Amino acid sequence: MATLVITGCSSSGDPASTSGAASGMKTDLLIGQYPGADSAPLFIAMERGFFKEEGLNVKQEPIQAPQAVLPKLSNGTMDVVLGSYATILTIQEAGTEKFKYIADSYQGAAGAFGIMVKKDSPIKDVVGLKGKKIGVNALAGLGVLTMNPHMKIAGIDPTKDIKYVEVPTTNWLSSLDKGDVDAVWMTDPYVSQAKKELGATMLLDTMSGPTDGLPITGWAATEKWVGENPKTLAAFQRAMAKAQNIAATDRAAVTKVLPTFTKIPAETAATINLGAYPTTLSAQRIQRVADLMLDAGMLKQKIDVNSMIYATPQG
């Protein structure tokens, strides 16, 4: 499948990108973002004025998962959302809403995603999770998707032997510390924060083995919104492409912006394990997530991800 570069035909000097209101495109946008390293490019774009250069006035709203803001996306009060590929694919199959992927955001890397246990936890290996409660930010999301293959390798049936409990991202550390759950699937910067503040350890790196380098999150909009706002979409993609390139090549830019929208201290942000920031939107990469979900029973039918990719019109 073709790899689609997230760029448009217009430069920042194009009238369509510098005078949005005059061109009749929607210029005020509300973006739903997940408060983690995944969203760093959005905040880089806002901080450096990339959206303003494109004639866009962007506001953001922290979200737990796309499912929680589906009404806003469906009625147009929220324009674009960052979601794990797993959750967007789940919504797509259910038919609750139809999405198009418009830009990639984040890809897995070693040390940045895993199952965390307390310092004094009696759980010493994956087998020890049998019969335990594991906190995840979404029951049909990336955490469950990436844990299940490892559970099966360890001889654990994740549908019978594990109790997944939904825990908001902002409560990951407190839930683990209080013992509300036995373990929590976390992403960095929360992984690093848990290690530093709680003395927690990573029981399993869920971006290893069968899930090595898995695509994590991407930006999506409803098919209706995409159809009604092609100029706005192109402007958003151009601004995000600039920011994504910075995130991909300048770690300091990412670690500088992280404390501005998360509770992660600057000293923690400077040392966290970051995933990758892909600069292209690849149906082939994301198809891997869909196929893994099908194998895990999280999807009932095979989804052709290529049909969900929005390609900016050339010209």
Secondary structure, DSSP 8 states (H G I E B T S, - for coil): --EEES--S--TTSHHHH-HHHHT---EEEEEE-TTGGGHHHHHHHHTTHHHHTT-EEEEEE-S-GGGGHHHHHHTSS-EEEEEHHHHHHHHHHTS--EEEEEEEEE--TTSEEEEE-TT-S--SGGGGTT-EEEES-TTSHHHHHHHHHHHHTT--TTTS-EEEE--GGGHHHHHHHTSSSEEEEETTHHHHHHHHH--EEEEESSSGGGTT-EEEEEEEEHHHHHH-HHHHHHHHHHHHHHHHHHHH-HHHHHHHHHHHSS--HHHHTT----B--SEEEHHHHHHHHHHHHHHTS-SS---GGGGB------
